[in-house]
Each structure stands twice: as structure tokens, then as C-alpha cells.
Amino acid sequence: MKTVFFASLLHMVVLNAQQYEPKWSDLDSRPTPQWFKDSKFGIFIHWGLYSVPAWSPIGSYAEWYLNGLLNGDTNRIKYHNENYGKDFLYRDFAKLFNPKKYDPSKWAKLFQMSGAKYVVLTSKHHDGFCLWPSEHSNGYNSFDTPAKRDLLGDLNKAVKDKGLRSGFYYSLYEWQHPDYPNDVTAYVNNYMLPQFKDAVQRYKPDIIFSDGEWDRSSLEWRSEEFLAWLYNDSDAPKDVVVNDRWGGETRFKHGGYFSTEYDPNSDAMNEEFLERGWEECRGIGKSFGYNRNEKEEDYNTSEELIKLLVDVVSRGGNLLLNIGPKADGSIPNIMSDRLLEIGEWLKINGEAIYETIPNRIFSSDNITFTLAKDRKTLFAFIDQVPKNKLVIKNVNAVGKNRIECFGSNNSLRWKNKNKDLVISVSRSFRRSLRYSPVYVLQIPVRPYLDAPDVSINVKENFAEISIGSDDLKTMHMYKVRDLKTNTDVFKKYENPFRVIDAGMLNVFSTRKNYLQSKVVSLPVNILKKENGIHRLTFVGEWENCQQMIKEESIDQGVFDNFSIDLDKKDNFGHTFTGYIAINMKGTYHFETASDDGSRLLINDELVVDNDGLHSKISKSGSVYLDKEMYKIVVEYFERGEQESLEVNWKGPGFEWQEIPSYILFHKNN
């Protein structure tokens, strides 16, 4: 306990002492405050003028009602004209927004009972209507409507009074501001930034969820300046948390924690997600704002939401679960019921959720895991209890104590069988259990070591490598596999060393009474003139890669990897053509994570089809390869808003990673 307290105290000292420059290289060095990583579960609230019509087609966002009216959405326009009339403006909904049933204390009590640890309310969505008396939105905020209340401030106080963390969502862009998009500089300097800072100074948020970033770069939003002010000079707590939505180029790259949306199982997650922290946000139904069209079958059940929470937390993330109150300030029963049911489950099983860390193996068969911070207790989540025995692969228990199950007074006998754990399930144990959507087993285990720190300093014709720390009790083992050799012999690391050939460095740590660390595979990219991949650049608007490659390219060059042209913002694409050297035969898996479409081909055969118009998603495919050179082609296009491309692979002896530059060639030599 003393060690944990000291670590937390040291973390706070670092946050308080650091002054940050308004540049991403400095801002990104700020660690995500530990309270956020420990919290695991938060409540998102979408509430505003869109809650008055509260209408959208099933499967779409009700809070985008105004966007539909402005952009020719025939369904929304038809509904609006039939129910409010052609001359009824969206701003006129402010006259109807009168939340007489709004009781922030009851809301806060509900959130506390749900087991959530933090709350995020929309202070201003893309429609520009503010839930606080913003002087920059006179006549278009909750204080200048029949509500005549500071809705954001009232909830902020009520939530903090319950001992929860409180923050707000803020949209950087708006659909109907007179200065946007015609004069972005005036919009940002005279309206957006002063308004944003006003909300920070008034409410001192623990967390800020920025959004609407995709329409402009972080430079145009002045996001680096804002975050430096937030961390250094604002009245916000020093452990304020922010997300990564600060410009069209920042998501999963800059800012704070990484934010996913209706995409909790993204295959693009990696060690950086775990280090930075990440959060999946989604509604209980299909929409964030309340949608009167949604029926019971359109909402997730409490069982589905609990399993979602377990899945996200097992992989090191947080779940920000959204509710959409009605315009009168009441929370629909189906939403409050779901929250209470989640809270009941967390009362019993919360020890396996809060303040845990991901196990290095997220799951085994249909069993998922979390790990206590001291790594001596493994929590295993199972959907069903088998009749006689439960086998958990690649897990061994330690000690003489039985395994416990939360919610039961009966314990379980166990034995290790080779690398697996075999748990005996008695009839009396099964009878002692009450129904639960997920059961949690508490297993004593031997702690494992972290992967060692590795430094690779590449010079012109060689690389200097150092491994590990000053801990003399821990031993580090390594091997380097280049394109010519396939050694499986690990050497004990003693001193920094040099290598002259490019290759893959494999490293792990070992220590008495600990499980060895996982093997880390890192490329040593000592590149020659033959390395690189040929990139063509295209400009235009397409719906798929096939349409793009029919056009004439405007630029070409040879690059070290599959990097896109960051100077291009919208409506562009690339083809990457070259050769990949395989030095061990076996099955290889390739993956592209892209926004918008991408494809990957090996010897002109399609392996990954991630084509079409979409936000960032990941798709993969596999192929058996012999020890030889293969032609590799990656096609990518972007159409509007955000752009990103990642090309990863895994194969014999290594897990998912970026394809290293030293095995890519622009000629087949």
C-alpha cells in the first residue's frame, strides 16, 4: 500500500511540476493522470435542443438533427415540416426547451449507484447551443431560454458532491455560426477559444471531451496553445484529463487518451493505447441524443453492456456509456434501469474492474482477464460455469489457497496441469451461485515482469543497442535475426553492443520467482539504398481504391515505409509498390487500419480488403509465404475529414507490429 501511495504521489508531483510548451512534442509527454486509468467506467450525457424533436431514423444520431435539415436529409426534413412547419427554425427549439423535471441531485445519485466514477455532459454540441450562461452565445444558451438555469453548472456541483469526477464535452466546430467556415480565424480567436476557456474557468473540469475536431487542423483550432494554457495556467485541476480530438490529424496521435466510438474491438490497438489509456464511448441505444424512434429492441441489455464493460477493461480501456435525457430533464426508464443493473453487478465484482491493469494475455478461449496492480491476483471472467471442470489455458495458479468466485461463499479446488489451470467445479458450488451475466474468479498467480526498456540508436552503417535498467536481480536475454540468419539462440545481455546488419531484435527479461516478460520484437532499420517503397500520389474524390488507380498520379517518390503525405488534407490517395523479403516460411497475417479505404496485395493477390468510404477501421487477412521476395502493393485513399493509414503484420515468432523498413525494397534484387 505504501508503494502504491508513493507512486501516486510521485505522479501528482510530476503533473504539478511540469510546464508544457504549446507544441505536440512537449504536450504528448504529459502522462494520462492515473485516476482516469483506474476509474474504468464513466457516464456520457448528450442533452440539448436536439432533445426536443428527439428524432432520427433508427441507427443514426438524433443529435445530428440540425445537420440533416441543413444538408437535405429527406427523412428529417419531412418529419420537421410535418411536426413543426417549414418556417420553424432549429433555433426556435430553444423556446420549447424547458426541463422542468431536471433534478441534478437525482441524476448524480443515479450515476453513483451505477458504479460510474466520472461524468461528462455536453456543454455545447455541433448545433452551438450552450448548457451554461455563455456570454458568447447570448440568447442561445440554457439561461436565456425558459429553463433559465445553468444546467452544466448545476450538474457539475451535484456530481462532485457525490464524490465523482466531473467534466464536459465541447465541440470545436459548429454548423451554423456566422463566422464558420468562412472566417475560421475570427471564429477561433473571438468566439471558440474565449468560450471554451470560460467553461474551464467556471467549472474546473476533471475531464474534457473535445469533439468536432476533424474539420480543421490542430494548428487552425490553436489546440496546442489551448492545452498548454489548460495545463499551465488555467484553474482546472492539475490532473485534468483530455482526449485526442484536437485536429483532423490528432486522433490516436496527440493530446490525451485515445478515444474510440462504437468500435471497442479495434484491431489497431497496440502498446501505445495501453500506455496512453483509451476509452470507448457509445450509447445504450444506437443514438447518443434521445431518439423517440428507438424501441426496447434497439437498446443493449444490461447483460450486453456488462460484457462490453468487461471486454473493454480487460484490454486496458474505459467505457464511457452514454444516456440521452428527454427535453423535460427526465432520464428514460430503460436507461436508468440499465445503469442500476450495471451498478448491482459492480457492487459484487467491482474489485476485478476498478484499479486493475490488463493481463498480458487479454483472453483465452472465451475467458477474459484483468490483473491486480501487484500482479499477484488474476481475475478471470466467465459467462457460464461448466458442470465438472474449467480449464484455463496458459495460466498457472500458485500457493495453497482455493480459488474464490465473487458472489459465492464456496471456493474451488484447482491444480496446474502443464501450462494450464484445471479448476474443479462441484455441484454444491454451482447451486450456491445466483445468476450473473458474467462470473468472476479470483486466482492467485505468480507476477510477471514488464518487457525491458530497449534503446536502438541507428547510425549510418550500424546501430548501437542497450537493454534494461539498473535492477541487478533481473536478467535480460536477446537475439538478433537478420535477413541471412535464423538463429533461435538467446544471449545474456551484459553491455551495450553494436550490430552492422539490419534485422529483428528479440528481447525478454527473467527473474527468480517471477514469470518472464513477454518477448519484445523491434526492428533494427539499418537501411541501404535498395530499401524503400515506391509511392504514387493521386488527387481526387473517389468511393474506392479501384476508381483512384484509374487516374493519373501527380507525384511520386521512394519512401522508407507506408507513410501518407501529411501535407494533403482531403481527397487524395496513394499506391505503394515494392517487394517484401521473407526470411522464414510460414503463415503471415497482414492488416490495414485506415480512414478511408485501403487494400493490400501480395503478388497481385488481394489479401486485405479494407476498401470503401468509412472512418478508421481495421481489417486483416493471411497468406502462406516461403523464404523469398514477394511483390507487395498497398492502395489507400482519403475523402474528406480525417486521414490515417497503418500497415501491420504478424508471423512466425512475432505479434502484430508495423512492417519494418529493412525488409521493404523498391527493386527485386
C-alpha positions in Angstrom: 0.0 0.0 0.0 2.9 2.4 0.8 4.4 1.7 -2.5 1.2 2.4 -4.4 0.7 5.6 -2.4 4.2 6.8 -3.1 3.8 6.1 -6.8 0.6 8.0 -6.9 2.1 10.9 -5.0 5.1 11.0 -7.4 2.7 11.0 -10.3 1.0 14.1 -8.9 4.3 15.8 -8.3 5.3 15.3 -11.9 1.9 16.7 -13.1 2.2 19.7 -10.8 5.9 20.5 -11.6 5.9 20.2 -15.4 5.4 23.3 -17.5 4.3 22.5 -21.1 5.2 24.2 -24.3 2.5 24.7 -26.9 3.8 22.0 -29.2 2.8 18.4 -29.6 6.3 17.1 -28.9 6.1 18.5 -25.4 2.3 18.2 -24.7 2.4 14.5 -25.6 5.0 13.8 -22.9 2.4 14.6 -20.2 1.2 11.2 -18.7 -2.5 10.5 -18.6 -3.5 11.0 -14.9 -3.8 7.7 -13.1 -7.2 8.4 -11.7 -8.6 8.1 -15.2 -7.0 4.8 -15.9 -8.2 3.5 -12.5 -11.8 4.6 -13.0 -12.8 2.3 -15.9 -16.4 3.4 -16.1 -18.0 6.8 -16.9 -21.3 8.3 -17.9 -21.7 10.4 -21.1 -24.7 12.7 -21.4 -26.0 14.1 -24.7 -28.6 16.7 -24.0 -29.6 19.9 -25.8 -32.1 21.4 -28.3 -32.0 18.2 -30.3 -33.7 16.6 -27.3 -36.9 18.5 -28.2 -37.6 16.9 -31.6 -35.6 13.8 -30.4 -35.9 12.2 -33.8 -33.8 10.4 -36.3 -34.0 7.2 -38.4 -33.1 4.1 -36.5 -29.4 3.6 -36.4 -28.5 7.3 -36.8 -27.7 10.1 -34.3 -30.6 12.2 -33.1 -28.2 14.9 -32.0 -27.4 15.4 -35.7 -31.0 16.6 -36.4 -29.9 20.1 -37.5 -27.2 18.7 -39.8 -29.9 16.7 -41.5 -32.0 19.8 -42.0 -29.1 21.8 -43.4 -27.9 19.0 -45.8 -31.0 17.7 -47.5 -31.8 14.7 -45.3 -35.3 14.0 -46.7 -36.4 11.9 -43.7 -35.5 14.6 -41.1 -36.9 17.4 -43.3 -40.2 15.5 -43.8 -40.5 14.9 -40.0 -39.7 18.5 -39.2 -42.1 20.0 -41.7 -44.9 17.7 -40.6 -44.5 18.3 -36.9 -43.2 21.9 -36.6 -43.8 23.6 -40.0 -41.4 24.8 -42.8 -41.0 28.2 -41.2 -39.9 26.8 -37.8 -36.2 27.3 -37.4 -34.0 25.0 -35.4 -33.1 27.9 -33.1 -36.8 28.1 -32.2 -36.5 24.8 -30.3 -34.9 27.0 -27.6 -38.4 28.3 -26.8 -39.5 24.7 -26.2 -36.5 23.5 -24.2 -37.8 23.8 -20.6 -36.5 20.9 -18.5 -38.9 21.2 -15.5 -38.1 17.6 -14.4 -34.4 18.2 -14.3 -33.0 17.3 -10.9 -29.2 17.2 -11.0 -29.0 15.6 -7.5 -31.1 12.7 -8.6 -29.0 12.4 -11.8 -25.8 12.3 -9.7 -27.3 9.8 -7.3 -28.2 7.5 -10.2 -24.7 7.8 -11.7 -23.2 7.0 -8.3 -25.4 3.9 -8.0 -24.4 2.8 -11.5 -20.8 2.4 -10.3 -19.5 5.1 -12.6 -16.6 7.1 -11.4 -16.8 10.2 -13.7 -19.5 12.1 -15.7 -19.2 14.0 -19.0 -22.1 16.3 -20.1 -22.3 18.0 -23.5 -21.7 21.7 -22.7 -22.1 22.6 -26.4 -22.7 20.2 -29.3 -22.2 21.0 -33.0 -25.5 23.0 -33.1 -23.9 25.7 -30.9 -26.5 25.7 -28.1 -24.8 26.0 -24.7 -26.0 24.5 -21.4 -24.4 27.3 -19.4 -24.9 31.1 -19.5 -22.1 31.7 -22.0 -21.8 35.4 -22.8 -20.5 34.4 -26.3 -23.9 32.7 -27.0 -26.3 35.4 -25.8 -29.9 34.3 -26.5 -28.7 30.8 -27.4 -28.0 29.2 -24.1 -29.9 27.5 -21.3 -30.0 30.6 -19.2 -31.7 32.6 -21.9 -34.5 30.0 -22.6 -37.5 29.0 -20.5 -35.1 26.8 -18.5 -33.3 29.9 -17.0 -30.7 27.6 -15.4 -27.1 26.9 -15.6 -27.7 23.2 -16.5 -24.0 22.4 -16.8 -23.0 24.1 -13.5 -25.8 22.5 -11.5 -24.8 19.0 -12.6 -21.1 19.7 -12.1 -21.7 20.6 -8.5 -24.1 17.7 -7.8 -21.7 15.1 -9.3 -18.8 16.4 -7.3 -20.9 16.4 -4.2 -21.3 12.7 -4.7 -17.6 12.2 -4.8 -17.4 11.6 -8.6 -15.2 13.3 -11.1 -17.0 15.8 -13.3 -16.2 17.2 -16.7 -17.8 18.3 -20.0 -17.9 17.7 -23.8 -17.2 20.6 -26.0 -17.5 20.8 -29.8 -14.8 22.8 -31.6 -16.8 23.5 -34.7 -20.4 24.5 -35.3 -22.9 24.0 -38.1 -24.4 27.5 -38.1 -22.1 30.0 -36.6 -21.9 33.2 -38.9 -18.1 33.1 -38.9 -17.7 29.4 -39.6 -16.4 28.2 -42.0 -15.9 31.4 -43.9 -13.6 33.1 -41.4 -12.1 30.3 -39.2 -9.5 32.7 -37.7 -12.2 35.0 -36.4 -14.3 32.1 -35.2 -11.5 30.6 -33.2 -10.0 33.8 -31.8 -13.1 35.7 -31.0 -15.6 33.0 -30.2 -14.5 29.4 -29.8 -11.4 29.8 -27.6 -12.8 32.5 -25.3 -15.9 30.4 -24.8 -14.0 27.2 -24.2 -11.8 28.9 -21.6 -14.8 30.4 -19.9 -16.3 27.0 -19.4 -13.0 25.7 -18.0 -12.6 28.6 -15.5 -16.2 28.4 -14.3 -16.4 24.6 -13.8 -12.8 23.4 -13.3 -13.4 20.2 -15.1 -11.7 16.9 -14.1 -12.1 15.7 -17.7 -12.6 17.4 -21.1 -14.0 15.5 -24.1 -13.2 17.6 -27.2 -15.0 16.8 -30.5 -15.8 18.2 -33.9 -12.0 18.4 -34.4 -12.0 16.7 -37.8 -13.0 19.7 -39.8 -9.7 21.6 -39.3 -6.1 21.0 -38.3 -5.0 21.5 -34.7 -3.0 24.5 -35.9 -6.2 26.2 -37.1 -8.0 25.3 -33.8 -5.0 26.6 -31.9 -5.2 23.4 -29.9 -1.6 23.3 -28.7 -2.0 26.8 -27.3 -5.2 25.9 -25.5 -3.7 22.7 -24.0 -0.6 24.5 -22.8 -2.8 27.1 -21.1 -5.1 24.4 -19.7 -2.1 22.5 -18.1 0.0 25.5 -17.0 -2.3 28.4 -16.2 -6.0 27.5 -16.0 -8.0 26.9 -12.8 -8.6 23.3 -13.9 -7.1 20.6 -11.6 -3.5 19.7 -12.3 -4.7 16.1 -13.0 -7.3 17.2 -15.6 -7.8 14.6 -18.3 -8.3 15.3 -22.0 -8.9 13.1 -25.1 -7.2 13.1 -28.5 -9.7 15.0 -30.6 -7.9 18.3 -31.2 -7.5 18.5 -35.0 -8.0 16.4 -38.1 -4.6 14.8 -37.7 -4.5 14.2 -33.9 -6.8 11.2 -33.2 -4.7 8.3 -31.9 -1.6 10.5 -32.1 -1.8 13.7 -30.0 -3.4 15.1 -26.9 -4.6 12.8 -24.1 -6.2 9.4 -24.0 -7.2 7.7 -27.2 -10.9 7.7 -28.0 -12.8 5.1 -29.9 -16.5 5.3 -30.8 -18.8 2.3 -31.4 -15.6 0.5 -32.1 -14.4 -1.2 -28.9 -12.7 -4.1 -30.7 -10.4 -2.1 -32.9 -7.6 -4.4 -34.1 -5.4 -1.3 -34.4 -4.8 -1.2 -30.7 -1.2 -1.5 -29.5 1.1 -0.8 -26.6 0.6 3.0 -27.1 -3.1 2.6 -26.4 -2.2 0.9 -23.1 0.4 3.5 -22.2 -1.8 6.5 -23.1 -5.0 5.0 -21.9 -8.1 4.7 -24.1 -11.8 5.0 -23.9 -14.7 3.5 -25.9 -17.8 5.7 -26.0 -21.2 4.6 -27.1 -24.9 5.0 -26.3 -27.1 2.4 -24.6 -29.1 2.6 -27.8 -27.9 3.4 -31.3 -28.1 7.2 -30.8 -26.3 9.5 -28.3 -29.1 12.0 -28.1 -32.5 10.7 -27.1 -34.3 9.2 -30.1 -38.0 8.6 -29.7 -37.8 6.2 -32.6 -35.8 3.7 -30.7 -37.7 0.8 -29.2 -36.7 -1.7 -26.5 -35.0 -4.0 -29.0 -32.8 -1.1 -30.2 -31.2 -0.8 -26.7 -28.5 -3.0 -25.4 -29.5 -5.2 -22.5 -27.7 -4.9 -19.1 -26.1 -8.2 -19.8 -24.6 -7.0 -23.1 -23.4 -3.8 -21.5 -21.7 -5.6 -18.6 -20.0 -7.9 -21.1 -18.9 -4.8 -23.1 -17.5 -3.2 -19.9 -15.6 -6.4 -19.1 -14.2 -6.7 -22.6 -13.1 -3.0 -22.7 -11.5 -3.1 -19.3 -9.7 -6.4 -19.9 -7.9 -4.7 -22.8 -6.9 -1.7 -20.7 -9.7 0.7 -21.6 -12.5 2.7 -20.1 -16.2 2.6 -21.1 -17.9 5.9 -21.4 -21.6 4.9 -21.6 -24.0 7.5 -22.9 -27.5 8.3 -21.9 -29.8 10.7 -23.7 -32.3 12.5 -21.3 -35.5 13.9 -22.6 -36.1 17.6 -23.2 -38.1 17.8 -19.9 -35.0 16.7 -17.9 -36.1 13.2 -17.2 -34.0 10.1 -17.9 -35.9 7.4 -19.7 -36.6 4.4 -17.5 -34.9 2.0 -19.9 -31.6 3.9 -19.5 -31.8 4.3 -15.7 -32.7 0.6 -15.3 -29.7 -0.4 -17.3 -27.4 1.8 -15.2 -28.8 0.4 -11.9 -28.3 -3.2 -13.2 -24.7 -2.4 -14.1 -24.3 -0.9 -10.6 -25.6 -4.1 -8.9 -23.1 -6.2 -10.8 -20.3 -3.8 -9.9 -21.1 -4.0 -6.2 -20.2 -7.6 -6.3 -17.5 -7.7 -8.9 -16.0 -4.2 -8.9 -12.7 -5.3 -7.4 -12.0 -7.1 -10.7 -12.8 -3.8 -12.6 -11.6 -0.7 -10.8 -7.9 0.0 -10.4 -6.9 -3.1 -12.4 -4.4 -3.5 -15.2 -4.7 -5.6 -18.3 -3.1 -9.0 -18.2 -0.5 -9.6 -20.8 -2.9 -12.2 -22.3 -6.2 -10.4 -22.6 -8.2 -13.6 -23.2 -8.0 -17.4 -23.5 -10.8 -19.1 -25.5 -14.0 -17.4 -24.1 -12.4 -16.2 -20.9 -11.1 -12.7 -20.4 -8.8 -11.3 -17.7 -7.8 -8.4 -15.6 -5.0 -8.2 -13.1 -4.5 -6.6 -9.7 -1.9 -3.9 -9.7 0.6 -6.0 -7.7 0.1 -8.7 -10.4 -0.4 -11.4 -7.8 -4.2 -11.8 -8.4 -5.6 -12.7 -11.7 -9.4 -12.1 -12.3 -11.0 -14.4 -14.8 -14.4 -13.5 -16.3 -16.6 -16.4 -17.5 -20.1 -16.2 -19.0 -21.1 -19.7 -17.9 -20.0 -22.1 -15.1 -19.3 -25.6 -16.5 -20.6 -28.7 -14.9 -17.4 -30.5 -13.8 -14.3 -28.6 -14.5 -13.0 -25.4 -16.1 -9.7 -25.4 -17.9 -7.9 -22.0 -18.4 -5.1 -22.3 -20.9 -1.7 -20.7 -20.4 -2.5 -19.8 -16.7 -0.9 -21.4 -13.6 -2.1 -20.6 -10.0 0.3 -20.5 -7.0 0.1 -21.2 -3.3 -2.3 -23.5 -1.4 -5.4 -21.3 -1.2 -8.5 -22.2 -3.1 -9.8 -20.1 -5.9 -12.7 -17.7 -5.0 -15.7 -16.7 -7.0 -17.3 -13.3 -6.3 -20.8 -13.7 -5.2 -20.3 -17.2 -3.7 -19.3 -18.4 -0.2 -17.9 -21.6 -1.7 -14.4 -21.8 -3.0 -12.9 -24.0 -5.8 -10.2 -26.7 -5.8 -7.6 -26.4 -8.5 -4.4 -28.0 -9.9 -1.9 -27.0 -12.6 -1.6 -29.3 -15.5 1.5 -28.4 -17.5 0.8 -24.8 -18.7 -2.9 -24.9 -17.9 -5.0 -24.4 -14.8 -7.7 -27.0 -14.1 -10.5 -25.9 -11.7 -12.9 -28.5 -10.2 -16.5 -27.3 -10.2 -18.7 -29.1 -7.7 -22.4 -29.4 -7.7 -22.7 -27.5 -4.4 -20.7 -24.6 -5.8 -23.0 -24.3 -8.8 -26.0 -24.4 -6.6 -24.6 -21.6 -4.4 -24.4 -19.2 -7.4 -27.0 -16.7 -8.2 -27.4 -15.7 -11.9 -24.9 -13.3 -13.2 -24.2 -12.2 -16.8 -20.5 -12.6 -16.0 -18.9 -14.6 -13.2 -15.5 -13.6 -11.8 -12.9 -16.0 -10.4 -10.1 -14.7 -8.2 -6.9 -16.6 -8.9 -3.5 -16.3 -7.1 -0.7 -16.2 -9.6 3.0 -15.5 -9.9 3.6 -11.9 -11.1 5.2 -11.4 -14.4 7.9 -9.0 -15.4 7.5 -6.0 -17.7 9.2 -6.1 -21.0 12.7 -4.5 -20.8 13.4 -1.0 -22.0 15.4 -1.0 -25.2 17.3 1.7 -26.9 18.2 1.4 -30.6 20.4 4.2 -31.9 20.8 3.8 -35.7 23.9 5.3 -37.3 24.8 5.4 -41.0 26.2 1.8 -41.2 25.5 0.3 -37.8 23.2 0.5 -34.7 24.0 0.8 -31.0 21.7 -1.2 -28.7 21.3 -1.0 -25.0 18.8 -3.0 -22.9 17.3 -2.9 -19.4 17.7 -0.9 -16.2 19.9 -0.8 -13.1 18.0 -3.7 -11.5 20.7 -6.3 -10.9 18.3 -9.0 -10.0 16.7 -9.1 -13.4 18.4 -10.7 -16.4 17.8 -9.7 -20.0 18.1 -12.1 -22.9 18.3 -11.1 -26.6 18.9 -12.3 -30.2 19.1 -10.5 -33.5 17.7 -12.2 -36.6 18.7 -10.6 -39.9 17.7 -11.5 -43.4 20.6 -14.0 -43.7 20.4 -15.9 -40.4 17.6 -17.6 -38.4 19.1 -18.0 -35.0 16.9 -19.2 -32.1 19.7 -18.8 -29.5 19.2 -16.1 -27.0 22.3 -14.5 -25.4 22.6 -12.9 -21.9 22.8 -9.1 -22.2 25.8 -7.6 -20.3 26.8 -4.4 -22.0 25.6 -2.2 -24.9 26.6 -3.6 -28.3 26.6 -2.9 -32.0 25.1 -4.6 -35.0 26.0 -3.9 -38.6 23.2 -5.7 -40.4 19.5 -4.8 -40.3 17.3 -7.3 -38.6 14.8 -8.0 -35.9 15.9 -7.7 -32.2 14.0 -10.0 -29.8 14.4 -9.3 -26.1 12.9 -10.6 -22.8 13.5 -10.3 -19.1 13.7 -13.1 -16.5 14.0 -13.1 -12.7 13.6 -15.7 -9.8 10.0 -16.0 -8.5 8.6 -14.1 -11.5 7.2 -15.1 -14.8 9.5 -14.0 -17.6 8.4 -10.9 -19.6 6.9 -11.3 -23.0 9.3 -11.3 -25.9 9.6 -7.9 -27.5 10.4 -7.7 -31.2 11.8 -4.5 -32.5 13.2 -3.7 -36.0 16.8 -2.5 -36.4 16.4 -0.5 -39.5 19.9 -0.1 -40.9 18.8 0.9 -44.4 20.6 0.6 -47.7 19.9 2.4 -51.0 17.8 -0.6 -52.2 15.4 -0.2 -49.3 12.2 1.7 -49.6 8.9 1.5 -51.4 7.7 3.4 -54.4 4.8 5.8 -53.7 2.4 7.4 -56.2 0.2 10.3 -55.1 -3.3 11.0 -56.6 -5.7 13.8 -56.0 -9.5 13.5 -56.4 -12.7 12.2 -54.9 -13.4 8.5 -55.1 -15.5 5.9 -53.4 -13.0 3.1 -53.6 -9.4 2.3 -54.5 -10.2 1.0 -57.9 -11.6 4.4 -59.0 -8.4 6.1 -57.8 -5.9 3.9 -59.6 -7.5 4.6 -62.9 -6.4 8.2 -62.6 -3.1 9.8 -63.4 -0.8 10.3 -60.4 0.5 13.8 -59.7 3.7 12.9 -57.7 6.0 10.0 -57.0 8.9 9.1 -54.8 10.6 6.3 -52.8 9.9 6.2 -49.0 11.0 4.1 -46.1 7.5 2.8 -45.2 3.8 3.2 -45.9 3.6 6.8 -44.8 1.0 9.1 -46.3 1.6 12.7 -47.3 0.5 14.7 -44.2 0.5 17.9 -46.2 -2.5 16.6 -48.1 -5.7 17.2 -46.0 -8.6 15.9 -48.1 -9.4 14.0 -51.2 -6.1 12.3 -52.0 -4.6 8.8 -52.2 -1.5 6.7 -52.7 -0.3 3.5 -54.1 2.7 1.9 -52.5 4.6 -0.7 -54.7 7.7 -2.7 -53.8 9.0 -6.0 -52.6 9.0 -7.6 -49.1 11.7 -10.0 -48.1 10.6 -13.1 -46.1 13.3 -14.9 -44.2 11.2 -17.6 -42.5 8.4 -19.6 -44.2 5.0 -19.8 -42.6 1.6 -18.1 -42.3 1.7 -14.3 -42.2 -1.1 -12.0 -41.3 -1.4 -8.6 -42.8 -3.6 -5.7 -41.5 -4.5 -2.2 -42.7 -6.1 0.3 -40.4 -7.3 3.2 -42.5 -9.6 6.2 -42.9 -10.9 5.9 -45.6 -10.3 2.8 -47.8 -7.3 0.6 -48.3 -6.2 -2.7 -49.9 -3.1 -4.9 -49.6 -2.0 -7.3 -52.3 0.8 -9.9 -52.3 2.0 -11.0 -55.7 -1.1 -9.2 -57.1 -3.4 -11.4 -55.0 -5.8 -9.5 -52.7 -5.0 -10.3 -49.0 -6.6 -7.4 -47.2 -9.8 -5.7 -48.4 -10.5 -2.6 -46.3 -11.9 -0.6 -49.2 -14.7 2.0 -49.3 -15.8 5.1 -47.5 -15.5 4.7 -43.7 -14.0 6.1 -40.6 -10.9 4.4 -39.2 -11.4 0.6 -39.1 -9.0 -2.4 -39.3 -9.2 -5.4 -41.5 -6.8 -8.3 -41.9 -6.0 -11.3 -44.0 -3.5 -14.1 -44.1 -1.3 -15.9 -46.6 1.4 -18.6 -46.5 4.8 -17.3 -47.6 8.1 -19.1 -48.4 11.5 -17.7 -47.8 11.8 -15.4 -50.8 10.9 -11.9 -52.1 7.3 -11.1 -52.8 5.7 -8.2 -54.6 3.6 -6.1 -52.1 1.1 -3.3 -53.1 -0.9 -1.1 -50.7 -3.6 1.2 -52.1 -5.1 3.9 -50.0 -7.5 6.8 -50.5 -9.0 9.6 -48.3 -12.1 11.5 -49.0 -12.9 14.4 -46.6 -12.3 14.9 -42.9 -9.7 12.6 -41.2 -7.0 10.7 -42.8 -4.9 7.8 -41.5 -3.1 4.6 -42.7 -1.3 1.9 -40.7 0.1 -1.3 -42.2 0.9 -4.0 -39.8 1.7 -7.7 -39.8 2.4 -10.7 -37.6 4.0 -14.0 -38.4 6.2 -16.9 -37.1 7.6 -15.8 -33.7 6.3 -12.3 -33.5 3.0 -10.5 -32.8 1.3 -7.5 -34.5 3.7 -4.7 -35.4 4.4 -2.2 -38.2 6.1 -3.8 -41.2 9.8 -2.9 -40.7 11.5 -0.8 -43.3 14.6 -3.0 -43.7 12.5 -5.8 -45.4 11.0 -3.4 -47.9 12.7 -2.9 -51.3 11.7 -0.8 -54.3 13.5 -3.2 -56.6 13.5 -7.0 -56.7 17.3 -7.6 -56.5 
